[in-house]
Amino acid sequence: MITQTTETRSTFGVWRRRESYLFRLDLWLEERVSLRERRSILRDIRDNIEADAPARGIDTALDSLGSPRALARSFAEDGRGNRPSWNRAIYWFTGLLML
Protein backbone atom coordinates (compact mmCIF):
# COMPACT_ATOMS: atom_id res chain seq x y z
CA MET A 1 0.00 0.00 0.00
CA ILE A 2 1.32 3.43 -0.94
CA THR A 3 0.74 6.20 1.56
CA GLN A 4 0.95 9.86 0.77
CA THR A 5 1.91 12.52 3.22
CA THR A 6 -0.13 15.66 3.65
CA GLU A 7 2.77 17.65 2.22
CA THR A 8 2.80 15.57 -0.98
CA ARG A 9 -0.94 15.99 -1.45
CA SER A 10 -0.81 19.71 -0.77
CA THR A 11 2.12 20.12 -3.17
CA PHE A 12 0.10 18.33 -5.83
CA GLY A 13 -2.89 20.55 -5.04
CA VAL A 14 -0.80 23.69 -5.46
CA TRP A 15 0.62 22.38 -8.73
CA ARG A 16 -2.87 21.46 -10.00
CA ARG A 17 -4.34 24.87 -9.13
CA ARG A 18 -1.39 26.73 -10.70
CA GLU A 19 -1.39 24.70 -13.90
CA SER A 20 -5.17 24.93 -14.23
CA TYR A 21 -4.97 28.71 -13.96
CA LEU A 22 -2.12 28.89 -16.47
CA PHE A 23 -3.97 26.60 -18.89
CA ARG A 24 -7.06 28.83 -18.82
CA LEU A 25 -4.87 31.92 -19.22
CA ASP A 26 -3.15 30.31 -22.21
CA LEU A 27 -6.53 29.68 -23.85
CA TRP A 28 -7.56 33.31 -23.41
CA LEU A 29 -4.19 34.60 -24.62
CA GLU A 30 -4.27 32.46 -27.76
CA GLU A 31 -6.35 34.89 -29.78
CA ARG A 32 -4.79 38.00 -28.35
CA VAL A 33 -0.99 37.70 -28.55
CA SER A 34 1.62 35.85 -30.60
CA LEU A 35 2.97 32.46 -29.56
CA ARG A 36 6.32 33.91 -28.51
CA GLU A 37 4.67 36.57 -26.35
CA ARG A 38 2.28 33.98 -24.90
CA ARG A 39 5.15 31.73 -23.80
CA SER A 40 6.96 34.67 -22.24
CA ILE A 41 3.85 35.83 -20.40
CA LEU A 42 3.08 32.34 -19.10
CA ARG A 43 6.67 31.86 -17.94
CA ASP A 44 6.60 35.17 -16.05
CA ILE A 45 3.23 34.46 -14.46
CA ARG A 46 4.35 30.94 -13.44
CA ASP A 47 7.51 32.37 -11.84
CA ASN A 48 5.46 34.99 -9.98
CA ILE A 49 3.01 32.40 -8.68
CA GLU A 50 5.85 30.11 -7.55
CA ALA A 51 7.47 33.01 -5.68
CA ASP A 52 4.21 34.27 -4.14
CA ALA A 53 2.41 31.02 -3.25
CA PRO A 54 4.72 29.79 -0.46
CA ALA A 55 4.41 33.08 1.40
CA ARG A 56 0.70 33.84 0.95
CA GLY A 57 -0.84 30.58 -0.21
CA ILE A 58 -1.92 29.51 -3.68
CA ASP A 59 -5.48 30.79 -3.29
CA THR A 60 -4.37 34.31 -2.37
CA ALA A 61 -1.69 34.32 -5.07
CA LEU A 62 -4.20 33.39 -7.80
CA ASP A 63 -6.90 35.69 -6.45
CA SER A 64 -4.49 38.62 -6.62
CA LEU A 65 -4.00 37.96 -10.35
CA GLY A 66 -7.73 38.08 -11.06
CA SER A 67 -9.53 35.90 -13.58
CA PRO A 68 -7.50 34.43 -16.46
CA ARG A 69 -9.82 36.17 -18.93
CA ALA A 70 -9.30 39.61 -17.40
CA LEU A 71 -5.55 39.09 -17.15
CA ALA A 72 -5.38 38.06 -20.82
CA ARG A 73 -7.34 41.15 -21.80
CA SER A 74 -4.88 43.35 -19.92
CA PHE A 75 -2.01 41.94 -22.00
CA ALA A 76 -3.91 42.57 -25.25
CA GLU A 77 -4.99 46.15 -24.51
CA ASP A 78 -2.24 47.54 -26.70
CA GLY A 79 -4.43 47.15 -29.79
CA ARG A 80 -3.41 43.71 -30.99
CA GLY A 81 -6.62 41.96 -29.96
CA ASN A 82 -8.68 39.68 -32.18
CA ARG A 83 -5.83 37.89 -33.94
CA PRO A 84 -6.86 35.04 -36.23
CA SER A 85 -7.25 31.81 -34.31
CA TRP A 86 -6.67 28.25 -35.47
CA ASN A 87 -9.46 27.13 -33.18
CA ARG A 88 -11.90 29.55 -34.76
CA ALA A 89 -10.84 28.41 -38.25
CA ILE A 90 -11.36 24.77 -37.28
CA TYR A 91 -14.85 25.54 -35.93
CA TRP A 92 -15.80 27.36 -39.13
CA PHE A 93 -14.43 24.59 -41.34
CA THR A 94 -16.24 21.91 -39.32
CA GLY A 95 -19.44 23.92 -39.58
CA LEU A 96 -19.07 24.16 -43.35
CA LEU A 97 -18.47 20.43 -43.61
CA MET A 98 -21.66 19.71 -41.68
CA LEU A 99 -23.74 21.74 -44.12
C-alpha positions as a Python dict, from the first residue, in 0.01 Angstrom:
ca = {
    (1, 'M'): (0, 0, 0),
    (2, 'I'): (132, 343, -94),
    (3, 'T'): (74, 620, 156),
    (4, 'Q'): (95, 986, 77),
    (5, 'T'): (191, 1252, 322),
    (6, 'T'): (-13, 1566, 365),
    (7, 'E'): (277, 1765, 222),
    (8, 'T'): (280, 1557, -98),
    (9, 'R'): (-94, 1599, -145),
    (10, 'S'): (-81, 1971, -77),
    (11, 'T'): (212, 2012, -317),
    (12, 'F'): (10, 1833, -583),
    (13, 'G'): (-289, 2055, -504),
    (14, 'V'): (-80, 2369, -546),
    (15, 'W'): (62, 2238, -873),
    (16, 'R'): (-287, 2146, -1000),
    (17, 'R'): (-434, 2487, -913),
    (18, 'R'): (-139, 2673, -1070),
    (19, 'E'): (-139, 2470, -1390),
    (20, 'S'): (-517, 2493, -1423),
    (21, 'Y'): (-497, 2871, -1396),
    (22, 'L'): (-212, 2889, -1647),
    (23, 'F'): (-397, 2660, -1889),
    (24, 'R'): (-706, 2883, -1882),
    (25, 'L'): (-487, 3192, -1922),
    (26, 'D'): (-315, 3031, -2221),
    (27, 'L'): (-653, 2968, -2385),
    (28, 'W'): (-756, 3331, -2341),
    (29, 'L'): (-419, 3460, -2462),
    (30, 'E'): (-427, 3246, -2776),
    (31, 'E'): (-635, 3489, -2978),
    (32, 'R'): (-479, 3800, -2835),
    (33, 'V'): (-99, 3770, -2855),
    (34, 'S'): (162, 3585, -3060),
    (35, 'L'): (297, 3246, -2956),
    (36, 'R'): (632, 3391, -2851),
    (37, 'E'): (467, 3657, -2635),
    (38, 'R'): (228, 3398, -2490),
    (39, 'R'): (515, 3173, -2380),
    (40, 'S'): (696, 3467, -2224),
    (41, 'I'): (385, 3583, -2040),
    (42, 'L'): (308, 3234, -1910),
    (43, 'R'): (667, 3186, -1794),
    (44, 'D'): (660, 3517, -1605),
    (45, 'I'): (323, 3446, -1446),
    (46, 'R'): (435, 3094, -1344),
    (47, 'D'): (751, 3237, -1184),
    (48, 'N'): (546, 3499, -998),
    (49, 'I'): (301, 3240, -868),
    (50, 'E'): (585, 3011, -755),
    (51, 'A'): (747, 3301, -568),
    (52, 'D'): (421, 3427, -414),
    (53, 'A'): (241, 3102, -325),
    (54, 'P'): (472, 2979, -46),
    (55, 'A'): (441, 3308, 140),
    (56, 'R'): (70, 3384, 95),
    (57, 'G'): (-84, 3058, -21),
    (58, 'I'): (-192, 2951, -368),
    (59, 'D'): (-548, 3079, -329),
    (60, 'T'): (-437, 3431, -237),
    (61, 'A'): (-169, 3432, -507),
    (62, 'L'): (-420, 3339, -780),
    (63, 'D'): (-690, 3569, -645),
    (64, 'S'): (-449, 3862, -662),
    (65, 'L'): (-400, 3796, -1035),
    (66, 'G'): (-773, 3808, -1106),
    (67, 'S'): (-953, 3590, -1358),
    (68, 'P'): (-750, 3443, -1646),
    (69, 'R'): (-982, 3617, -1893),
    (70, 'A'): (-930, 3961, -1740),
    (71, 'L'): (-555, 3909, -1715),
    (72, 'A'): (-538, 3806, -2082),
    (73, 'R'): (-734, 4115, -2180),
    (74, 'S'): (-488, 4335, -1992),
    (75, 'F'): (-201, 4194, -2200),
    (76, 'A'): (-391, 4257, -2525),
    (77, 'E'): (-499, 4615, -2451),
    (78, 'D'): (-224, 4754, -2670),
    (79, 'G'): (-443, 4715, -2979),
    (80, 'R'): (-341, 4371, -3099),
    (81, 'G'): (-662, 4196, -2996),
    (82, 'N'): (-868, 3968, -3218),
    (83, 'R'): (-583, 3789, -3394),
    (84, 'P'): (-686, 3504, -3623),
    (85, 'S'): (-725, 3181, -3431),
    (86, 'W'): (-667, 2825, -3547),
    (87, 'N'): (-946, 2713, -3318),
    (88, 'R'): (-1190, 2955, -3476),
    (89, 'A'): (-1084, 2841, -3825),
    (90, 'I'): (-1136, 2477, -3728),
    (91, 'Y'): (-1485, 2554, -3593),
    (92, 'W'): (-1580, 2736, -3913),
    (93, 'F'): (-1443, 2459, -4134),
    (94, 'T'): (-1624, 2191, -3932),
    (95, 'G'): (-1944, 2392, -3958),
    (96, 'L'): (-1907, 2416, -4335),
    (97, 'L'): (-1847, 2043, -4361),
    (98, 'M'): (-2166, 1971, -4168),
    (99, 'L'): (-2374, 2174, -4412),
}
